[in-house]
Amino acid sequence: MSPGPAYRSFGTSWIEAPLPPVPPGEPASWLLLTDEHPVALGRAVALALALAEAGDEALSLPQDDLGELAAFVAERRVRGVVFLTGAPHAYHDPEDAQDLLLSVLSVVARLGPGVRLHLVTQSSGEPGLVFLRGLVRALAFDRPGLRASLVDCDARSEVEVLVRELRSDAPDDEVRWRHDVRYAARLTRVPLAGGVPAGPGAYAITGGFGVLGQATARRLADGGATRIVLCGRHGGPVALPGVDVVAVTGDIAEPGVAERLVAAATADGLRLRGIVHTPGSRWRAKVLGACRLHEATADTPPDWWLLYSSSAALFGAPGRTAAATADAWLDAFAAWRRSRGLPATTVNWGPWTADPLLDPMTLTEGLEALPAVLASGLPSVGIARLDTARVAARYPELTRRPFFSALLGEPEPPDSDPAIPRRPVNHA
Ligand SMILES: NC(=O)c1ccc[n+]([C@@H]2O[C@H](COP(=O)([O-])OP(=O)(O)OC[C@H]3O[C@@H](n4cnc5c(N)ncnc54)[C@H](OP(=O)(O)O)[C@@H]3O)[C@@H](O)[C@H]2O)c1
């Protein structure tokens, strides 16, 4: 048993959070930036007009002059930088989503403290836009002075609500406007219960030769799996008692590998019961690999699909922007699939080793939670050991972030009341 608080389950919930009144003050200057998608440019023009109507000034800076950003912001006394994105379909391809991330990061790199960064999307649930929340969470640690926020509007929200959002300067950093009603994200505990072992059938694991992939394969074998297909770029022989173990060697992000994985799992008419996607820590393998699996299973969706994400996407983490954003894409992808009636669940795993934010868990502890995670019916569940008192002492500024404030202000529940059942369970 690891020392420290019990591991628990976490998630994000959205609460109605009306804006506070706009504080009185001088007219402000806002710098509006876009990634040059025509829809984004149109939104910037509409916002500029609405800001002018409210008495503020909207500024623009051509893409070629981005090198002058810091000086421009200081000279023009810009209160906030607003980055507006285009239509959701423009970011559906993972490469386009990654380009967007790089564009935003190049703005972040040039901004000094004292100016707030607002990312404005109209995502319609598109993972290639929703994943920007992972960047906001990472920036809360790495660039707290930016007070980065993500504001997602629906098509029915008027541009005036965005003007009020900017001018009121509310501390929420993940905001959704739906039919002109404002919601803000809060980190919450998620009670989990129940769950059933895997049972006979076929299972496929990408990253199946890695640490988590192997540990998950053992759980599935203990639970009665008939066949387990392991995928990695460099596979080796693996034996699991009583299980038909098949290796599919290849890069899951390359065309055809996911199809081979599915074909190997369903050979001899076996039913594909579950998929675990855990191929290392890079954007391409995670994100493009998930897209390939999505396409390869279009006609034969599995009963369940687990995607291993990280607590970096849910809580943020210092110095882990790459993991937070790729994993936030997986989280958003799971929600996107569910909105289409397809199975998908991400697990935002906390760390297994020493970490500045969270206490480490053992692999055994973490994997115990899988049946309950799947039974929850939620798109994403965080499993981590969060010592709220330690985190609040180490990162006091987090307690002022509404996203964290409720949880970090809460006493740790007693260990006798675990969020996750402790009876021996095999796996999902
Ligand atoms: N370990 C942790 O503390 C931790 C915590 C939270 C979340 N996670 C998440 O859990 C996942 C796995 O972690 P891990 O510790 O098991 O990592 P790992 O031991 O490095 O295993 C990753 C496996 O993925 C395979 N892989 C990499 N790229 C691939 C590709 N393009 N196609 C197919 N297979 C590929 C690798 O094998 P090849 O190189 O041979 O392909 C490797 O066997 C990661 O997504 C990580 O973000 C881990």
The ligand as an SDF file (V2000), in Angstrom:
LIG
                    3D

 48 52  0  0  0  0  0  0  0  0999 V2000
    3.2850    5.6980  -16.4920 N   0  0  0  0  0  0  0  0  0  0  0  0
    2.6120    6.6760  -15.9010 C   0  0  0  0  0  0  0  0  0  0  0  0
    2.9750    7.1690  -14.8200 O   0  0  0  0  0  0  0  0  0  0  0  0
    1.3850    7.1910  -16.5480 C   0  0  0  0  0  0  0  0  0  0  0  0
    0.5920    8.0250  -15.8150 C   0  0  0  0  0  0  0  0  0  0  0  0
   -0.5260    8.5300  -16.3960 C   0  0  0  0  0  0  0  0  0  0  0  0
   -0.8370    8.1800  -17.6710 C   0  0  0  0  0  0  0  0  0  0  0  0
   -0.0400    7.3640  -18.3970 N   0  0  0  0  0  0  0  0  0  0  0  0
   -0.4180    7.0440  -19.7820 C   0  0  0  0  0  0  0  0  0  0  0  0
   -0.4360    5.6690  -19.9890 O   0  0  0  0  0  0  0  0  0  0  0  0
    0.0550    5.3570  -21.2630 C   0  0  0  0  0  0  0  0  0  0  0  0
    1.0770    4.2510  -21.2670 C   0  0  0  0  0  0  0  0  0  0  0  0
    2.0390    4.4470  -20.2820 O   0  0  0  0  0  0  0  0  0  0  0  0
    3.1460    3.3700  -20.0520 P   0  0  0  0  0  0  0  0  0  0  0  0
    3.8210    3.7450  -18.7900 O   0  0  0  0  0  0  0  0  0  0  0  0
    2.6020    2.0120  -20.2080 O   0  0  0  0  0  0  0  0  0  0  0  0
    4.1230    3.7000  -21.2860 O   0  0  0  0  0  0  0  0  0  0  0  0
    5.2080    2.7220  -21.9450 P   0  0  0  0  0  0  0  0  0  0  0  0
    5.6950    1.7040  -21.0010 O   0  0  0  0  0  0  0  0  0  0  0  0
    6.1920    3.6370  -22.6150 O   0  0  0  0  0  0  0  0  0  0  0  0
    4.3770    1.9530  -23.0550 O   0  0  0  0  0  0  0  0  0  0  0  0
    3.8890    2.5370  -24.1910 C   0  0  0  0  0  0  0  0  0  0  0  0
    3.8580    1.4680  -25.2730 C   0  0  0  0  0  0  0  0  0  0  0  0
    3.2690    2.0550  -26.4270 O   0  0  0  0  0  0  0  0  0  0  0  0
    3.9540    1.5740  -27.5630 C   0  0  0  0  0  0  0  0  0  0  0  0
    3.8300    2.5620  -28.6110 N   0  0  0  0  0  0  0  0  0  0  0  0
    4.3750    3.8000  -28.6820 C   0  0  0  0  0  0  0  0  0  0  0  0
    4.0430    4.3990  -29.8260 N   0  0  0  0  0  0  0  0  0  0  0  0
    3.2720    3.5010  -30.5090 C   0  0  0  0  0  0  0  0  0  0  0  0
    2.6280    3.5450  -31.7570 C   0  0  0  0  0  0  0  0  0  0  0  0
    2.7250    4.6170  -32.5470 N   0  0  0  0  0  0  0  0  0  0  0  0
    1.9120    2.4660  -32.1540 N   0  0  0  0  0  0  0  0  0  0  0  0
    1.8150    1.3670  -31.3750 C   0  0  0  0  0  0  0  0  0  0  0  0
    2.4120    1.2790  -30.1550 N   0  0  0  0  0  0  0  0  0  0  0  0
    3.1240    2.3440  -29.7390 C   0  0  0  0  0  0  0  0  0  0  0  0
    5.3960    1.4100  -27.0980 C   0  0  0  0  0  0  0  0  0  0  0  0
    6.0330    0.3750  -27.8000 O   0  0  0  0  0  0  0  0  0  0  0  0
    6.8630    0.6480  -29.1330 P   0  0  0  0  0  0  0  0  0  0  0  0
    7.7710    1.8250  -28.8470 O   0  0  0  0  0  0  0  0  0  0  0  0
    7.5710   -0.6320  -29.3920 O   0  0  0  0  0  0  0  0  0  0  0  0
    5.8490    0.9390  -30.1850 O   0  0  0  0  0  0  0  0  0  0  0  0
    5.2400    0.9750  -25.6520 C   0  0  0  0  0  0  0  0  0  0  0  0
    5.2690   -0.4130  -25.5000 O   0  0  0  0  0  0  0  0  0  0  0  0
    0.5640    6.6600  -21.8360 C   0  0  0  0  0  0  0  0  0  0  0  0
   -0.4090    7.0550  -22.7590 O   0  0  0  0  0  0  0  0  0  0  0  0
    0.6350    7.6000  -20.7100 C   0  0  0  0  0  0  0  0  0  0  0  0
    0.2960    8.8970  -21.1110 O   0  0  0  0  0  0  0  0  0  0  0  0
    1.0560    6.8410  -17.8430 C   0  0  0  0  0  0  0  0  0  0  0  0
  1  2  1  0
  2  3  2  0
  2  4  1  0
  4  5  1  0
  4 48  2  0
  5  6  2  0
  6  7  1  0
  7  8  2  0
  8  9  1  0
  8 48  1  0
  9 10  1  0
  9 46  1  0
 10 11  1  0
 11 12  1  0
 11 44  1  0
 12 13  1  0
 13 14  1  0
 14 15  2  0
 14 16  1  0
 14 17  1  0
 17 18  1  0
 18 19  2  0
 18 20  1  0
 18 21  1  0
 21 22  1  0
 22 23  1  0
 23 24  1  0
 23 42  1  0
 24 25  1  0
 25 26  1  0
 25 36  1  0
 26 27  1  0
 26 35  1  0
 27 28  2  0
 28 29  1  0
 29 30  1  0
 29 35  2  0
 30 31  1  0
 30 32  2  0
 32 33  1  0
 33 34  2  0
 34 35  1  0
 36 37  1  0
 36 42  1  0
 37 38  1  0
 38 39  2  0
 38 40  1  0
 38 41  1  0
 42 43  1  0
 44 45  1  0
 44 46  1  0
 46 47  1  0
M  CHG  2   8   1  16  -1
M  END
$$$$
